[in-house]
Amino acid sequence: MIKTIYKKRFSEGLREVEVIFDDGSIIKTSMATNLSDEEILDYYKVGKKFNIGSIDDKMVKVKKVNIKK
């Protein structure tokens, strides 16, 4: 029961973000609740490159960011 309460509190406090990259890849991620929209958009700035490769490096640029929550 404690784990369930902790998970609920932890997940309620996170911001939900969807990042779309130039190659069509999409990641859905969570960020800290205290971050403003501006801070999230600054981190995932359009044009900024991220390595989204799981085995080999795959550097792609951010195309669009959707802040869901």
Phi and psi in radians as a Rosetta constraint file:
Dihedral C 1 N 2 CA 2 C 2 CIRCULARHARMONIC -1.093 0.35
Dihedral N 2 CA 2 C 2 N 3 CIRCULARHARMONIC -0.722 0.35
Dihedral C 2 N 3 CA 3 C 3 CIRCULARHARMONIC -1.059 0.35
Dihedral N 3 CA 3 C 3 N 4 CIRCULARHARMONIC -0.725 0.35
Dihedral C 3 N 4 CA 4 C 4 CIRCULARHARMONIC -1.100 0.35
Dihedral N 4 CA 4 C 4 N 5 CIRCULARHARMONIC -0.790 0.35
Dihedral C 4 N 5 CA 5 C 5 CIRCULARHARMONIC -1.100 0.35
Dihedral N 5 CA 5 C 5 N 6 CIRCULARHARMONIC -0.769 0.35
Dihedral C 5 N 6 CA 6 C 6 CIRCULARHARMONIC -1.087 0.35
Dihedral N 6 CA 6 C 6 N 7 CIRCULARHARMONIC -0.832 0.35
Dihedral C 6 N 7 CA 7 C 7 CIRCULARHARMONIC -1.041 0.35
Dihedral N 7 CA 7 C 7 N 8 CIRCULARHARMONIC -0.727 0.35
Dihedral C 7 N 8 CA 8 C 8 CIRCULARHARMONIC -1.113 0.35
Dihedral N 8 CA 8 C 8 N 9 CIRCULARHARMONIC -0.845 0.35
Dihedral C 8 N 9 CA 9 C 9 CIRCULARHARMONIC -1.097 0.35
Dihedral N 9 CA 9 C 9 N 10 CIRCULARHARMONIC -0.706 0.35
Dihedral C 9 N 10 CA 10 C 10 CIRCULARHARMONIC -1.150 0.35
Dihedral N 10 CA 10 C 10 N 11 CIRCULARHARMONIC -0.812 0.35
Dihedral C 10 N 11 CA 11 C 11 CIRCULARHARMONIC -1.271 0.35
Dihedral N 11 CA 11 C 11 N 12 CIRCULARHARMONIC -0.510 0.35
Dihedral C 11 N 12 CA 12 C 12 CIRCULARHARMONIC -1.179 0.35
Dihedral N 12 CA 12 C 12 N 13 CIRCULARHARMONIC -0.479 0.35
Dihedral C 12 N 13 CA 13 C 13 CIRCULARHARMONIC -1.519 0.35
Dihedral N 13 CA 13 C 13 N 14 CIRCULARHARMONIC -0.052 0.35
Dihedral C 13 N 14 CA 14 C 14 CIRCULARHARMONIC -1.680 0.35
Dihedral N 14 CA 14 C 14 N 15 CIRCULARHARMONIC 2.598 0.35
Dihedral C 14 N 15 CA 15 C 15 CIRCULARHARMONIC -1.537 0.35
Dihedral N 15 CA 15 C 15 N 16 CIRCULARHARMONIC 2.450 0.35
Dihedral C 15 N 16 CA 16 C 16 CIRCULARHARMONIC -1.772 0.35
Dihedral N 16 CA 16 C 16 N 17 CIRCULARHARMONIC 2.245 0.35
Dihedral C 16 N 17 CA 17 C 17 CIRCULARHARMONIC -2.317 0.35
Dihedral N 17 CA 17 C 17 N 18 CIRCULARHARMONIC 2.405 0.35
Dihedral C 17 N 18 CA 18 C 18 CIRCULARHARMONIC -2.026 0.35
Dihedral N 18 CA 18 C 18 N 19 CIRCULARHARMONIC 2.214 0.35
Dihedral C 18 N 19 CA 19 C 19 CIRCULARHARMONIC -2.039 0.35
Dihedral N 19 CA 19 C 19 N 20 CIRCULARHARMONIC 2.194 0.35
Dihedral C 19 N 20 CA 20 C 20 CIRCULARHARMONIC -1.896 0.35
Dihedral N 20 CA 20 C 20 N 21 CIRCULARHARMONIC 2.293 0.35
Dihedral C 20 N 21 CA 21 C 21 CIRCULARHARMONIC -1.856 0.35
Dihedral N 21 CA 21 C 21 N 22 CIRCULARHARMONIC 2.830 0.35
Dihedral C 21 N 22 CA 22 C 22 CIRCULARHARMONIC -0.951 0.35
Dihedral N 22 CA 22 C 22 N 23 CIRCULARHARMONIC -0.568 0.35
Dihedral C 22 N 23 CA 23 C 23 CIRCULARHARMONIC -1.488 0.35
Dihedral N 23 CA 23 C 23 N 24 CIRCULARHARMONIC 0.059 0.35
Dihedral C 23 N 24 CA 24 C 24 CIRCULARHARMONIC 1.653 0.35
Dihedral N 24 CA 24 C 24 N 25 CIRCULARHARMONIC -0.125 0.35
Dihedral C 24 N 25 CA 25 C 25 CIRCULARHARMONIC -1.167 0.35
Dihedral N 25 CA 25 C 25 N 26 CIRCULARHARMONIC 2.550 0.35
Dihedral C 25 N 26 CA 26 C 26 CIRCULARHARMONIC -2.297 0.35
Dihedral N 26 CA 26 C 26 N 27 CIRCULARHARMONIC 2.319 0.35
Dihedral C 26 N 27 CA 27 C 27 CIRCULARHARMONIC -2.084 0.35
Dihedral N 27 CA 27 C 27 N 28 CIRCULARHARMONIC 2.483 0.35
Dihedral C 27 N 28 CA 28 C 28 CIRCULARHARMONIC -1.976 0.35
Dihedral N 28 CA 28 C 28 N 29 CIRCULARHARMONIC 2.192 0.35
Dihedral C 28 N 29 CA 29 C 29 CIRCULARHARMONIC -2.414 0.35
Dihedral N 29 CA 29 C 29 N 30 CIRCULARHARMONIC 2.939 0.35
Dihedral C 29 N 30 CA 30 C 30 CIRCULARHARMONIC -2.038 0.35
Dihedral N 30 CA 30 C 30 N 31 CIRCULARHARMONIC 2.535 0.35
Dihedral C 30 N 31 CA 31 C 31 CIRCULARHARMONIC -2.309 0.35
Dihedral N 31 CA 31 C 31 N 32 CIRCULARHARMONIC 2.852 0.35
Dihedral C 31 N 32 CA 32 C 32 CIRCULARHARMONIC -1.017 0.35
Dihedral N 32 CA 32 C 32 N 33 CIRCULARHARMONIC 2.505 0.35
Dihedral C 32 N 33 CA 33 C 33 CIRCULARHARMONIC -1.131 0.35
Dihedral N 33 CA 33 C 33 N 34 CIRCULARHARMONIC -0.461 0.35
Dihedral C 33 N 34 CA 34 C 34 CIRCULARHARMONIC -1.431 0.35
Dihedral N 34 CA 34 C 34 N 35 CIRCULARHARMONIC -0.054 0.35
Dihedral C 34 N 35 CA 35 C 35 CIRCULARHARMONIC -1.383 0.35
Dihedral N 35 CA 35 C 35 N 36 CIRCULARHARMONIC 2.386 0.35
Dihedral C 35 N 36 CA 36 C 36 CIRCULARHARMONIC -1.408 0.35
Dihedral N 36 CA 36 C 36 N 37 CIRCULARHARMONIC 2.878 0.35
Dihedral C 36 N 37 CA 37 C 37 CIRCULARHARMONIC -0.998 0.35
Dihedral N 37 CA 37 C 37 N 38 CIRCULARHARMONIC -0.722 0.35
Dihedral C 37 N 38 CA 38 C 38 CIRCULARHARMONIC -1.086 0.35
Dihedral N 38 CA 38 C 38 N 39 CIRCULARHARMONIC -0.710 0.35
Dihedral C 38 N 39 CA 39 C 39 CIRCULARHARMONIC -1.164 0.35
Dihedral N 39 CA 39 C 39 N 40 CIRCULARHARMONIC -0.699 0.35
Dihedral C 39 N 40 CA 40 C 40 CIRCULARHARMONIC -1.133 0.35
Dihedral N 40 CA 40 C 40 N 41 CIRCULARHARMONIC -0.806 0.35
Dihedral C 40 N 41 CA 41 C 41 CIRCULARHARMONIC -1.149 0.35
Dihedral N 41 CA 41 C 41 N 42 CIRCULARHARMONIC -0.530 0.35
Dihedral C 41 N 42 CA 42 C 42 CIRCULARHARMONIC -1.225 0.35
Dihedral N 42 CA 42 C 42 N 43 CIRCULARHARMONIC -0.704 0.35
Dihedral C 42 N 43 CA 43 C 43 CIRCULARHARMONIC -1.159 0.35
Dihedral N 43 CA 43 C 43 N 44 CIRCULARHARMONIC -0.845 0.35
Dihedral C 43 N 44 CA 44 C 44 CIRCULARHARMONIC -1.699 0.35
Dihedral N 44 CA 44 C 44 N 45 CIRCULARHARMONIC 0.925 0.35
Dihedral C 44 N 45 CA 45 C 45 CIRCULARHARMONIC -1.148 0.35
Dihedral N 45 CA 45 C 45 N 46 CIRCULARHARMONIC 2.348 0.35
Dihedral C 45 N 46 CA 46 C 46 CIRCULARHARMONIC -0.976 0.35
Dihedral N 46 CA 46 C 46 N 47 CIRCULARHARMONIC 2.271 0.35
Dihedral C 46 N 47 CA 47 C 47 CIRCULARHARMONIC 1.685 0.35
Dihedral N 47 CA 47 C 47 N 48 CIRCULARHARMONIC -0.311 0.35
Dihedral C 47 N 48 CA 48 C 48 CIRCULARHARMONIC -1.270 0.35
Dihedral N 48 CA 48 C 48 N 49 CIRCULARHARMONIC 2.440 0.35
Dihedral C 48 N 49 CA 49 C 49 CIRCULARHARMONIC -1.613 0.35
Dihedral N 49 CA 49 C 49 N 50 CIRCULARHARMONIC 2.444 0.35
Dihedral C 49 N 50 CA 50 C 50 CIRCULARHARMONIC -2.282 0.35
Dihedral N 50 CA 50 C 50 N 51 CIRCULARHARMONIC 2.615 0.35
Dihedral C 50 N 51 CA 51 C 51 CIRCULARHARMONIC -1.589 0.35
Dihedral N 51 CA 51 C 51 N 52 CIRCULARHARMONIC 1.873 0.35
Dihedral C 51 N 52 CA 52 C 52 CIRCULARHARMONIC -1.901 0.35
Dihedral N 52 CA 52 C 52 N 53 CIRCULARHARMONIC 0.252 0.35
Dihedral C 52 N 53 CA 53 C 53 CIRCULARHARMONIC -1.279 0.35
Dihedral N 53 CA 53 C 53 N 54 CIRCULARHARMONIC 2.499 0.35
Dihedral C 53 N 54 CA 54 C 54 CIRCULARHARMONIC -1.664 0.35
Dihedral N 54 CA 54 C 54 N 55 CIRCULARHARMONIC -0.543 0.35
Dihedral C 54 N 55 CA 55 C 55 CIRCULARHARMONIC -2.040 0.35
Dihedral N 55 CA 55 C 55 N 56 CIRCULARHARMONIC -0.992 0.35
Dihedral C 55 N 56 CA 56 C 56 CIRCULARHARMONIC -1.749 0.35
Dihedral N 56 CA 56 C 56 N 57 CIRCULARHARMONIC 2.735 0.35
Dihedral C 56 N 57 CA 57 C 57 CIRCULARHARMONIC -1.099 0.35
Dihedral N 57 CA 57 C 57 N 58 CIRCULARHARMONIC 2.425 0.35
Dihedral C 57 N 58 CA 58 C 58 CIRCULARHARMONIC -2.479 0.35
Dihedral N 58 CA 58 C 58 N 59 CIRCULARHARMONIC 1.648 0.35
Dihedral C 58 N 59 CA 59 C 59 CIRCULARHARMONIC -1.536 0.35
Dihedral N 59 CA 59 C 59 N 60 CIRCULARHARMONIC 2.090 0.35
Dihedral C 59 N 60 CA 60 C 60 CIRCULARHARMONIC -2.348 0.35
Dihedral N 60 CA 60 C 60 N 61 CIRCULARHARMONIC 2.686 0.35
Dihedral C 60 N 61 CA 61 C 61 CIRCULARHARMONIC -1.606 0.35
Dihedral N 61 CA 61 C 61 N 62 CIRCULARHARMONIC 2.538 0.35
Dihedral C 61 N 62 CA 62 C 62 CIRCULARHARMONIC -1.226 0.35
Dihedral N 62 CA 62 C 62 N 63 CIRCULARHARMONIC 2.301 0.35
Dihedral C 62 N 63 CA 63 C 63 CIRCULARHARMONIC -1.794 0.35
Dihedral N 63 CA 63 C 63 N 64 CIRCULARHARMONIC -0.699 0.35
Dihedral C 63 N 64 CA 64 C 64 CIRCULARHARMONIC -2.730 0.35
Dihedral N 64 CA 64 C 64 N 65 CIRCULARHARMONIC 2.613 0.35
Dihedral C 64 N 65 CA 65 C 65 CIRCULARHARMONIC -2.258 0.35
Dihedral N 65 CA 65 C 65 N 66 CIRCULARHARMONIC 2.268 0.35
Dihedral C 65 N 66 CA 66 C 66 CIRCULARHARMONIC -2.037 0.35
Dihedral N 66 CA 66 C 66 N 67 CIRCULARHARMONIC 2.078 0.35
Dihedral C 66 N 67 CA 67 C 67 CIRCULARHARMONIC -1.609 0.35
Dihedral N 67 CA 67 C 67 N 68 CIRCULARHARMONIC 1.971 0.35
Dihedral C 67 N 68 CA 68 C 68 CIRCULARHARMONIC -1.497 0.35
Dihedral N 68 CA 68 C 68 N 69 CIRCULARHARMONIC -0.608 0.35
